[in-house]
Amino acid sequence: MKNLNWFAFCLIVIGFSSCISQKQITYFQSPVPDSTLVPEEIKNRYVPTIQPKDLLSINVNSLNPEASSFFNPYSGIERIPTFQTVNGQVPVTTVVGYLVDQDGNIQLPLVGKIKVLGLTSAGAQEMLQEKLKQYLKEPTVAVRFLNFKVSVLGEVARPSMFSVPNEQMTVTEALSLAGDITIYGRRDNVMIIRENNGKREFGRVNMNQRDLFKSPYYYLHPNDVIYVEPGKARLAYADRFYTILPSIIGALSLIAVIIRR
């Protein structure tokens, strides 16, 4: 019985030794309590532009479907970019489209080389429609990115890589897809790793503070990596667990012997 009490005490120590305050896990706290319902203007919305090595889906339609099909060489091939892991594995998916070369050009059938560097998807659509008017009657063009993806690592429920089908994702959306930050993750120091103009940036956002929405890292860019580092509670939990693990094993062994008798 004495050993059973010791075993119970060990479990209590593990469960309550590293307390986490409510302030550490509450999102979007305001420095001014009365500002809870005050609306804020959205100023830093991100719109991606076409860069070298981007993969684009370009779908052409017109009043003549047969003529339009000439400009859609990838229409019969699976083009859905699936990057989210399933059971810890990344599914193999065929992703094809128009690859932007190092100079920012794509090769469109019959039309030839077209420079799309720096254009948004809407801008590329307008330009391609104008160029196709000499080949098609009332052409319409749909352009979207096939390689817009973000990765979420660290102290989250489901670390993974996610595709972005609508050209916009925020850090809050990415963390939601990853199952949210665990109780042991640091919400006040989430790292965003970003490649920008040939350089790698390391930004930080504080999920506890409402100023998060004003951060240049709130709206994610293609290939951003989010890393949530473990807090002191996680480290303390692991340290204490492995310290008393021999005692727990001994108690369990004693219980097993008692049960057998």
Buried (B, 14 or more C-beta within 10 A) or exposed (E): EEBEEBBEEBEEBBEEBBEEEEEBBEBBBEEEEEEEEEEEEEEEEBEBBBBEEBBBBBBBBBEBEEBBBEBBBBEEEEBEBBBBBEEEEEEEEEBEBBBBBEEBBBEBEEBEEBBBBEBBBEBBBEBBBEBBEEBBEEBBBEBBBBBBBBBBBBBBEEBBBBBBEEBBBBBBBBBEBBEBBBEBBBBBBBBBBBBEEEEEBEBEBBBBBBBBBEBEBBBBBBBBBBBBBBBEBBEEBEEBBEEBEEBBEEBEEBEEEEEEE
